[in-house]
Amino acid sequence: MIDIDALAKPLVDLLNSFGSGVLPAGGPADALRATSAAVDRIHEFGRTSINQVNTAWDGTAADATTAKALRVQTSAATISDTNTEMATVVNQAAAEVEGGQKDLNGILQSFVSTATALGPAIATPPGITAVIGSAIDHINQAVGVVGRVQGELDTHTASMNGLTPPPSTSLASTLASSGIPQQLLSGASGVASSAGSLLSTVMNNPLVTEASKAATPSATTPSPSTQQPDTGSAAPTRDGVEITLPDGSKVEAPNEQAATAVQAALGTVGTPYVWGGNSPGAGLDCSGLTKYAYGEAGVELPRLAAEQGSGATQISAGDLMPGDLAIWDGHVAMVIGNGQFVEAGDPVQISSVRTENSGMDFYGFYRPTT
């Protein structure tokens, strides 16, 4: 007599070792999203604080503080966005394992149904041949599922590695006390290895640690009673067009036109200063640079620096985004993000955001596109 349970045992063992793919409440994906939400709150507080500084404080020191704070804002936005993307990858990986587990269960049930349908004939030589052939076929199907899920997890692990910077030396001890589970997914053979690799990448995410540090109140954090009212200007949406700057930082322009203008302006870095110059080939002055860059984006700006804010939306320092213009009575510079300008000097160069410029009257920050 054929022992159906013995034939089904490899499938049962594989199913039991594969893992469910169901994420625990408060697991890595939830932790990453919670960190992202905390960083978003810090980002909004930073925006308000930058506006307060620029309202109450002028001069070179204020400009240096603003530029540094804007760089911190860029880092906060990157942390938040990266953690959200990582949480999405974790959920996708869990869904792959859950789907694989359901497929394996279906294969097991299919084999049991096939064997049961043979009835008494299972004891005959043709029946024995049929049930053994069915067992082999179903095991091959199960191995195929394992291979498929392993490949999917390997892909997700590669995605996670691309999102994760190198860990700090103190990361292990920090994560050990973080409350994040040490095992997310388990599986048979290669699936377990792939899932472990994915989880290791999640666990070795210093963005969680850095954001958690930033979210911890400190003695220098102003209390709500000491904060000044918001300036009322619109906050950045953080859902615009991503740009990678020469320093490697990633920033978001408010729209495609602003992104195109920034990229065009960056392409002129190193161009000699020529008074009245309107194109990189002939040289550029300050307003010639911004006029050329926005012209590449299909936006027409006035030729004179002091007039390029005409018809544009005035923006507070805390709300600056790539493509915004800083305008004085005799100079204009373009914000590129991460606390930086691109502007026509001799030659066109990247510099820190500021409001001081050789004693000129500062008109403000303006956004030519909305």
N, C-alpha and C positions, 0 to 999 in steps of 0.2 A: 504494500500500500504506500502510495506517495504521501509524504508529510508536507502538506501545503504550507504549514506554519514555518517549516524549515526553509522552504523555497522563498517564502515572503520575508524571512528574517533580515536579509541584507537591505531590503527596502525599508523595513521598519527601523533598523538601526540607523540608516542614513537619514530618515525623516526625524528621528529623535535627536540626532546630533546636529541637525542643520540650523536650528534656531528659528524663532518666530518672526524676527524682524520688527517686533512691536517695541517702540521706544518707551522707556519709563517716563512718567511725569517728572519734570525737573531734571531730565537727562541733558546730554550735551547740546541738542538742538534748542531746547528751552533755555539753557544757560546762555548760549550764544545770543539768542534773541533778547533775553533780559539785559545782557551787557550792551547790546546795540541800543536798546531803548534808553538805558542809563547814559550812554555816550551822547545820544540825541539831546537829552535834557541838558547835558553839559555844553553841547554845541550851542543850544539856544541861549543859555546863560552867558556864554562867551560872546555871542553876538550883541547881547544887551550891554555887557560890560565894555566892549570896544566902543560902542556908541557913546556910553557915558564918559569914557576917557576922552574921546574927541570933542565932546561938548564942554568938558570942564578943564581941559588941559591942551595947551598949544606948545609948539616948539620942537626942536630936534629930539629931545628925550621922549616926548609924546609920540613922535613918528616912529622911533625905534621900538617903543612899547607896542604900538599898533601893528607894526610889521611882524613882530614876534608873535603877537596874539593871533594874527591871521594865519601864520604858519601852524600854530597849534590847532586852529579851526580846521585847517586842511587835514591834519593828522587825525583829528576826531572824526571827521567825515569819512576818512578812509577806513578807520577802525570799525565804525558803525556799518558801513556798506560791506566790508569784508566779512564781518561776523554774520551778517544776514545771508550773504552768499554761502558761507560755510554751513549755516543751519539748513539751508536749502539742499546742499549736497548730502548732508547727513540724513535728511528725510528721504531723499531720493534713494540712497543706498539702503535704508531700512525698508523702503517699499520694494526694492529689488529682492531682498531676502524674503520678505513676506510673500511676494509673488512666487518665488522659488519653492517656498514651503508648501504653498497651496498646490503647485504643480506636482510636487513629490507625493503629496497626499492623494491627489487624483490618480497618479500612476499606481500607487499601492492599491487603491480601491479597484482600479481597472483590472489588475492582476487577480485580486481575490474574486471579482465577479466572473472573470474568464474561467478560472479554475472551478468555481462553484457550478458554473453552467455545464461543465462536462458531466456532472452527476456520476452515476456508477461507472460510466465509461472511463473515468480517470484511472481505474485499476487495470485497464486493458493496455496492451503494448502501444496501440495508436494513441490512447489517452495519455499515457506516460510521456510519450514523445511530444504531444501537443502541449502539455502543461510545463514540461521542462523548456521547450522552445519559447513559450509565453513568458516564463520567468526570465530567461536570458534577454528577450526583447524588452521587457519592462525595466530590467536593471540597466540595460544600455540607454533607455530613455532617461532614467534617473541620473545616470552619469552625465548625460548631455545637459540636463538641467543644472547640475553642479558646475559644469564647465562654463555654462552661459552666465550664471550668477557670479562666478569667480571673475570672469572677464568684465562684467559690469562693475563689480566692486573695484577692480584694478583701475578702471577708467575714472571712477569717483575718487579713488585715492590720488591719482595723478592730478585731478582737478583741485583737491584739497592741498596737495603739495605746492601747487602753483599759487594758492592763496595765502600760504603760511610762510612768514619770514623765519630766519634761523632762531631757535629758542635761546633765551638767556640762560646763564649758568644757574640762576636761582629758580628757574621755572619748575623743576621737579618738586622741590619742597613746597612751592606755592600751590601747585595743582594737587598735591597729596592732601592738603587740607581744604580744598575747594568744594568738596561735596559732589563733584562730578563722578559718576560711576566709572570704575576701572575697566568695565567690559560692556560694550554696547551690543555687539552682534556676535553670534557664534555660529559656526557651520562646519560641515564635513570637509576634511582635508584642505584643499586650496581655498575654500570659502572662508573657513575660519582664519586662515592666514591673511586673506585679502581684507576681511572685515577688521581684523586686528590692526593691520597696517593703516586702514582708514581711521580707526579710532585713535591710534597713536598720533596721527597727524592732527586730529581734532584736539587731543589732549595737549599737544605741544604747540598750542597757539598762544604766543605771548600777548596777542591783542587782548585776550580775555583778562590777563593779569594787569596789563597797563591800563585798560579801561576801568577795571575794578579799583585800582589805585586812585585813578582820577575821580571816581565816583565817591570816594571816601571823603567826608567833610573834613576840612582842616581849619586851623585857627585863623588862617588868612582869608577864608571864604566869607564874603560879606553876608550878613544876615538879611532876610527879606526887608526888614525895617530900614536898612541903610541904602537899599537900592533906589536909584532914581527912575522916574517913569521912562518907558520906552519912547524912542523917537517917533514911532508910528509908521516908519517906512516898511515896505514889504520885505518879508524874510525870504532868503533863497529857498527855492523849492527842492534843490538837490535831486532833481530828476531831469536834468538837462543833458548836454552833450559832453561826454568825457574827453579830456585832453591829457596827454602825458607831456609834462614840461621837460626841458633839458636837464633839470636836476633829478629827474626820475619820479617826481611826485605826480599824482593823478588828481586832477581838479575837474569841476564841471562848469561849463559855460551855460548861461541861461537858455540858449537856443543855438541853432545851426549857424546863423549869421555871425553871432559873437564868436563861436568856435572857429569859424573860417577866418575871421578877422585876426584872431589871436595867432593862428597858425601862419597866416600871411606875414604878420608883424615879426614873429619869431624867425621867419625865413630871411629877414633883412638884417639880422644881427651881424655886425661887422661892416655894414655899409658906411662909407665916409659921410660926414656931415657936409651938406651943401645948402647954403641959405636959398630958400625957394625951391629946393629939390622935391620932385614929386614921385620919383620911381627909383627902385634899387639900382638900376643900371646907371642913372645919372646922379645919384646921391640923394640924400633925404634931409629935410629939416624936421622939426618935431611934428608940426601939423601935416606936413607932407607925408610922414610915416603913417599917421593914423588915418588920413584921408585915403592913402593908397590901400592900407590894409582893409578898411571897410569897403572900399570900392571893389576889392576882390570878392567881398561877400554880397555885393549888389546893393550896398547902402551908401548913399551920397552924403558926405559931410561938407560943411563949409570949409574954405581954405584956411581961414585964420583960426589960430588956436583958441582965442577968447570967444569965438562964435560957435565952436563945435558942440557946445552944450545946448544950443538952440533947438528946441523941439524934443530934447531928450528928457528922460526921467531922472531927477536928482536922487542920489543914493547915499545912505549913511555908510560910514566906514565899516561897521559891523556887517553890512549886507553886501559888501563888494563881491563881485563875481568876475571871472575872466571876460574881457571885452569892454569892461567899464572904463571910462576915461577920467583921469585927474586933470583938471583944467585950472591954469593960472591966467593972469592977464597977459602973459607973454610966453606961455609954454603949455604943452599938453603931453601926457604920458598914458600908456594903455596898461591897465591891470591884466596880468596873465594868471594870477592865482598864487597861492602859497606865499602871500605877503610880498609879491614882486611886481614890478613894472617892466615893460620894454619901452624904451624911449630913445629918441635921437640925441645922442651926445656926439662925441667924435672918437669912435664911430657909434652906430646904433648899438645899444647894450642893454643888459638886464640889470636892474637895480632894485633896492628895497622900496616898498611903498612909503610915501611921505606926503606931507602937505607943505613943507618948507621948500622954497626954490629961489635962492639968490635974492631974497627980500621981496619977491613978487607977491601980489595979492592973490590968495587962493580962492577960486570961485566955488570949488566943490567937486564931488564925484558925480558922474553922469553916465547913464546907460542909453546909448543910441538906439538899442532895440529892446522891445518889450514883448 
